[in-house]
Amino acid sequence: MYTIKQAAELTGVPSATLRAWERRYPLPAPHRSPAGYRLYDDAALSRLRLMDRLVKAGWTPRNAAALALDEGPDLDALPGPAEFVEAVAAGLAPTRREAVLAARFHAAPLPQVIEDWLLPMLGELGLAWRDGRITVWQEHGVATAVLRRLHVAFESAPVPSGPLVLTGLPSGCHHEVGLAAFNVLARLAGLSVAYLGADLPEDAWVGAVAAHRPAAVVLAVPTP
């Protein structure tokens, strides 16, 4: 357990700010000694560090506190693409990441979510990984969570009757998230989408086209 002075030193958050956060939100809900002094455990310090990084990244203290306390941000103030990536970099727990993604996916019509939030967020995620602000496992965790939601959205969309479109990734390519988003939008637009998967060699593409005679073929090719 740590005193408020020690907590301030370990987190970089001034003691006065710690008292203000506790009074207003409340965060971090410290324990109390028999004499009434504030005592912070390691979990409280982790919440403080997360909130501090989010506030410095531009979040309102109220939403940063809600996320750090596992309550989720207000629906009217859900994190933008850069804010979400910063939260991941700050140590956002997988359960909270899933909660924020779920809220984001239900905050607006899916085409709007994909165009206005998801694709910009993926761009921010790639930049954060390139710059070393997030780890490979953090990047993969977000991408996998997004991919699961896109697959569910695809299967939940009305069965289309439009022209057949084959989609997939060519040999050597494995980044599926962008194409998964395209597949959802194409199906919502009424196209019959058949996803052939990642890392598909040329002869497999030729065979699939010969067998199904699609109206179009869409290959997703990530750029450097």
C-alpha positions in Angstrom: 0.0 0.0 0.0 1.2 3.5 -0.7 0.5 6.9 0.8 -0.8 9.7 -1.3 2.7 11.2 -1.4 4.1 7.9 -2.7 1.2 7.5 -5.2 1.9 11.0 -6.5 5.6 10.2 -7.0 5.0 6.8 -8.6 2.3 8.1 -11.0 3.5 11.6 -11.7 0.0 13.0 -10.7 0.2 15.7 -8.0 -1.4 15.0 -4.7 -3.8 17.9 -5.1 -5.0 16.4 -8.4 -5.4 13.0 -6.8 -7.7 14.5 -4.1 -9.7 16.5 -6.8 -10.2 13.4 -8.9 -11.3 11.4 -5.9 -13.8 14.1 -4.9 -15.3 14.8 -8.3 -15.6 11.4 -10.1 -14.6 9.5 -7.7 -11.2 8.2 -8.6 -9.2 6.2 -7.5 -11.4 5.3 -4.4 -8.4 4.6 -2.2 -8.4 2.6 1.0 -8.2 4.4 4.4 -5.9 3.6 7.2 -7.3 3.4 10.8 -6.2 7.0 11.2 -8.0 8.1 8.1 -5.0 8.5 5.7 -5.4 7.6 2.1 -3.8 4.3 1.0 -3.4 3.2 -2.6 -2.8 -0.3 -3.9 -1.2 -1.3 -7.2 -4.6 -1.5 -9.0 -5.4 2.1 -7.9 -2.0 3.2 -9.3 -2.7 1.5 -12.6 -6.1 3.3 -12.9 -4.4 6.6 -12.0 -1.7 6.1 -14.7 -4.4 5.3 -17.3 -6.5 8.3 -16.4 -3.5 10.6 -16.4 -2.4 9.5 -19.9 -5.9 9.8 -21.3 -6.3 13.3 -19.9 -3.0 14.3 -21.3 -4.1 12.9 -24.7 -7.1 15.2 -24.6 -9.9 13.2 -23.0 -12.2 15.0 -20.6 -11.4 14.0 -17.0 -14.9 12.6 -16.5 -14.7 10.2 -19.5 -11.1 9.3 -18.6 -12.2 8.4 -15.1 -15.2 6.4 -16.3 -13.0 4.3 -18.5 -10.4 3.8 -15.8 -13.1 2.8 -13.4 -14.5 0.2 -15.9 -17.8 2.1 -16.3 -17.3 3.1 -19.9 -17.4 6.7 -21.4 -20.6 8.5 -22.0 -22.2 7.5 -25.2 -22.3 11.1 -26.3 -18.6 11.4 -25.8 -17.2 8.1 -27.1 -13.4 8.2 -27.9 -12.4 9.3 -31.4 -9.9 7.2 -33.4 -6.8 8.8 -31.9 -8.3 8.8 -28.4 -9.1 5.1 -28.6 -5.6 4.2 -29.8 -4.1 6.4 -27.0 -6.2 4.5 -24.5 -4.8 1.2 -25.9 -1.3 2.5 -25.6 -2.0 3.6 -22.0 -2.9 0.1 -21.0 -6.6 -0.2 -21.7 -7.7 -3.7 -20.5 -9.1 -6.1 -23.1 -12.6 -6.1 -21.4 -12.7 -2.3 -21.6 -11.5 -2.4 -25.2 -14.3 -4.7 -26.1 -16.8 -2.5 -24.3 -15.7 0.6 -26.2 -15.7 -1.2 -29.5 -19.2 -2.5 -28.8 -20.5 1.0 -27.9 -18.8 2.5 -31.0 -20.3 -0.2 -33.4 -23.8 0.6 -32.0 -23.4 4.4 -31.9 -24.3 5.0 -35.5 -25.3 3.1 -38.7 -22.6 0.7 -39.6 -21.5 2.3 -42.8 -21.0 5.6 -40.9 -19.1 3.8 -38.2 -16.8 2.2 -40.7 -16.1 5.3 -42.7 -15.9 7.9 -40.0 -14.4 5.9 -37.1 -13.2 2.4 -37.8 -10.9 3.1 -40.8 -9.4 6.3 -39.4 -8.8 4.3 -36.1 -7.0 1.6 -38.0 -4.8 4.2 -39.6 -4.0 5.7 -36.2 -3.3 2.2 -34.9 -0.8 1.5 -37.6 1.0 4.8 -37.0 1.2 4.1 -33.3 2.7 0.6 -33.9 5.2 2.1 -36.4 6.2 4.8 -33.9 6.6 2.3 -31.1 3.8 3.7 -29.0 1.9 0.4 -28.9 3.2 -3.2 -29.0 2.6 -5.9 -31.6 0.3 -7.7 -29.2 -1.8 -4.6 -28.5 -2.1 -4.0 -32.3 -3.1 -7.6 -32.9 -5.6 -7.5 -30.0 -7.4 -4.6 -31.5 -7.4 -5.9 -35.0 -8.7 -9.3 -33.9 -11.5 -7.7 -31.9 -12.5 -5.5 -34.8 -12.4 -8.5 -37.2 -14.7 -10.5 -35.0 -17.2 -7.7 -35.0 -17.0 -7.2 -38.7 -17.6 -11.0 -39.3 -20.7 -10.9 -37.0 -22.0 -7.8 -38.9 -21.4 -9.6 -42.2 -23.3 -12.7 -41.2 -26.1 -10.6 -39.6 -26.7 -8.5 -42.8 -29.7 -9.4 -45.0 -29.0 -12.1 -47.5 -28.4 -10.1 -50.8 -29.6 -11.0 -54.3 -27.2 -8.8 -56.2 -24.3 -9.8 -58.5 -21.6 -12.1 -57.1 -18.3 -10.5 -56.0 -15.3 -12.6 -55.0 -13.0 -11.0 -52.5 -9.8 -12.0 -50.8 -6.1 -11.3 -50.3 -3.4 -12.3 -52.8 -0.4 -14.5 -52.0 1.7 -13.2 -49.1 -1.0 -10.8 -47.8 -2.6 -11.5 -44.4 -4.1 -8.2 -43.2 -7.9 -8.9 -43.4 -9.5 -6.0 -41.5 -9.8 -3.5 -44.3 -11.3 -6.1 -46.6 -13.6 -7.3 -43.9 -15.0 -3.8 -43.7 -15.4 -3.7 -47.5 -17.2 -7.0 -47.4 -19.7 -5.7 -44.9 -20.4 -2.5 -46.9 -20.7 -4.4 -50.1 -23.2 -6.9 -48.6 -25.2 -4.0 -47.1 -25.3 -2.5 -50.6 -26.9 -5.7 -51.9 -23.9 -7.5 -53.5 -23.5 -11.2 -53.0 -20.0 -11.3 -51.5 -18.0 -14.5 -51.3 -14.8 -14.1 -49.3 -12.0 -16.5 -50.3 -9.6 -15.7 -47.5 -6.1 -14.4 -47.1 -2.8 -15.5 -48.8 -4.6 -16.9 -51.9 -2.2 -17.9 -54.7 -2.8 -16.9 -58.3 -3.9 -20.3 -59.5 -6.5 -20.4 -56.8 -7.9 -17.1 -58.0 -8.0 -18.3 -61.6 -9.8 -21.5 -60.5 -12.4 -19.6 -58.4 -13.2 -17.2 -61.2 -13.6 -20.1 -63.7 -15.9 -22.0 -61.3 -18.1 -19.1 -60.2 -18.0 -16.6 -63.0 -18.4 -13.5 -60.7 -19.4 -10.1 -61.8 -16.3 -8.7 -60.1 -13.2 -9.7 -58.2 -11.8 -7.5 -55.4 -8.3 -8.0 -54.0 -7.1 -6.1 -50.9 -3.4 -5.3 -51.2 -1.9 -3.5 -48.2 0.7 -0.9 -49.1 3.9 -0.2 -47.2 
